[in-house]
Amino acid sequence: MHRVRVPTPHLGLSGHQVVDAGKAVASSLPPPGRLAYYTGLGALAVFGLVDWPVAAAIGVGVAVARRATRGRQRTGPARTGQS
């Protein structure tokens, strides 16, 4: 009987280090809804339904708008110059 042997590199990491690295990556990902949005946008670009610069501009625009909205919610509505 023939056995297939696939060599695996030895990284010198313990299981705890791998779990900690996974948690660090997961903490930097956007929430699932936003992750699905950006994944869908990337898929549109990959399959050529949208050119990649357009997809990138849409993604950046949405991120900037979301950040601006979040900042406005923290500080309250903008005040006008009326007294």
C-alpha positions in Angstrom: 0.0 0.0 0.0 1.3 3.4 -0.9 1.1 6.3 1.5 1.1 9.9 0.6 3.2 12.0 2.9 2.9 15.7 2.9 5.7 17.5 4.7 4.6 20.3 7.0 6.8 23.1 8.1 7.7 23.4 11.7 6.8 26.9 12.8 7.9 26.6 16.4 4.5 27.9 17.7 2.5 26.4 20.5 -1.2 25.9 20.2 -1.9 28.8 22.5 0.2 31.1 20.3 -1.8 30.0 17.3 -5.1 30.6 19.1 -3.9 34.1 20.3 -3.0 34.9 16.7 -6.4 33.8 15.5 -8.1 36.0 18.1 -6.0 39.0 17.1 -7.0 38.6 13.4 -10.7 38.1 14.3 -10.7 41.2 16.5 -9.5 43.4 13.5 -12.2 42.1 11.1 -15.3 44.2 10.6 -18.7 42.9 11.9 -20.2 40.1 9.9 -22.7 42.4 8.0 -19.9 44.7 6.8 -17.6 41.8 6.1 -20.3 40.3 3.8 -20.7 43.7 2.1 -17.0 44.1 1.4 -16.7 40.4 0.3 -19.6 40.9 -2.1 -18.0 44.0 -3.5 -14.7 42.2 -4.0 -16.5 39.3 -5.7 -18.1 41.8 -8.1 -14.7 43.1 -9.0 -13.1 39.6 -9.3 -15.8 38.4 -11.7 -15.6 41.6 -13.7 -19.0 43.0 -13.1 -17.4 46.1 -11.6 -13.9 47.4 -12.4 -11.6 47.0 -9.4 -10.9 50.8 -9.1 -14.7 51.4 -8.9 -15.1 48.7 -6.3 -12.2 50.2 -4.3 -13.7 53.7 -4.5 -17.1 52.4 -3.3 -15.5 50.5 -0.4 -13.4 53.4 0.7 -16.3 55.8 0.3 -18.6 53.6 2.4 -15.9 53.3 5.1 -15.3 57.1 5.2 -19.0 57.8 5.3 -19.5 55.3 8.1 -16.7 56.8 10.1 -18.0 60.4 9.6 -21.4 59.3 10.7 -20.1 57.5 13.7 -18.1 60.6 14.7 -21.1 62.9 14.3 -23.2 60.6 16.5 -20.6 60.9 19.3 -20.4 64.7 19.3 -24.1 65.4 18.6 -25.6 67.4 15.8 -23.6 70.2 14.2 -24.4 73.6 15.7 -25.4 76.5 13.5 -24.1 80.1 14.0 -27.5 81.2 15.4 -27.8 82.4 19.0 
